[in-house]
Amino acid sequence: MMEPSVEELLARTESKFGLCTFASTRARQINAYFGDLNAEGVGTHVPPQVPSVARKPLSIAFEEIAADKILRVERDLEAEAEAAAAEAQAAADAAAAEAEAAEADKDK
């Protein structure tokens, strides 16, 4: 039997697909943490949040989800795209204003 149970894990996510992506993303982070232990990248990755006898990152990720040690954060991709577009427009406006000022200084 798998511990924690699939039913227990599904209660913490909206779907099987959501559970799969959430756990696999966290497992990759845990794997990167263990990979960087002997390298200079120490402190760049979050260590496992639960004491575990499991050796596999995915099992550790499932244990963290079951213990409510990690939470899934939904990204608002539409708002991020709008913010990036506004930032790009502001940069383009600033560049155009700078070019106009340089042209005006050139004409003097």
N, C-alpha and C positions, 0 to 999 in steps of 0.2 A: 504494500500500500504506500501511496505517496503521501508524505507529510510535509507541508500542509495540504489539505485536500483541495481539489479543483473547485468544489462548491464554495469553500471558504474564500478562495482567491477571487472567484467570480463575483462574490458579494461586494468586493472592493473596486470593481471596474464595471464599465457599462456593457462590455461584451467580451466574447472569447478573443476576438481580434484585438481589442484594446488591451486585454491582459497579456496577450502574446507580444505586442509591440512594447508595452510598458516594461515587462520583465526582460525582454531581449535587450532593450536600450540600457537598462540598469546592469545587466550581466556584462555588456561590453564595457561599461564604466568600471565595474569591479575587476574585470580582466585587465584593463589598462592600469588600474591601481597596482595589481600584483606584478604586472610586467615592469612597472617603473620603480619597484621597491629597491632594486640594486642600482638604479640609474640616478642621474642627477635631477630627474623630474619629480622628486619626492615632494609631496604637498600640492601637486597639481590635480590630483584626483581624490574623490571622496572615498574613504575606506568603507568596508562593510559595516553596517549599522547594528548588526546582531551578532552575538557569539554563535558560531556554527561549527559543527563537525563536518559539514559538507565541504567537499573540495571543489566542486564545480560552481562556476559563477552563476549559472542560471538557478541552481538550487538555492544559493545564498540570496539571490534576488527574490525568489518566491518566498523565502522565510522573512525577508524584510517587508514585503508587501503584506503578508499575513500578520506581522507584528505592528502594522501601521507606522513603520519607521520612515517610509518614503511615501510621498503623495504625488499623484500625477497632476501636472499643471498643463492646462489646455492653452495652446498658443492661439492668439487672434491673428491669423495670417492676413486677413483683410486690412486690419488696422496697421499692421507692420508694413504692408505694401503701400498704404496711403501715406504713412509717415516717411517712408523711403522716397516716394514720389515728391512729397512736399520738400524734403531736404534737397533732392536733386534740382527742383525748380528754384529753390532759394540760392543754391550754388550757381546755377545758370544765370539768374538775375544779377547776382553779385559780380560774376565775370563780365556780363554785358555792361554793367554800370562802370566797372573798372576800365573796360575797353573804351567806353565813351569818354571817360575822364582823361585817359591817355591820349585819345584823338583830339580832345579839346586843348590839352596842353601842347600838343604837337602843332596845332594851327596858330598858336600865339606867337 
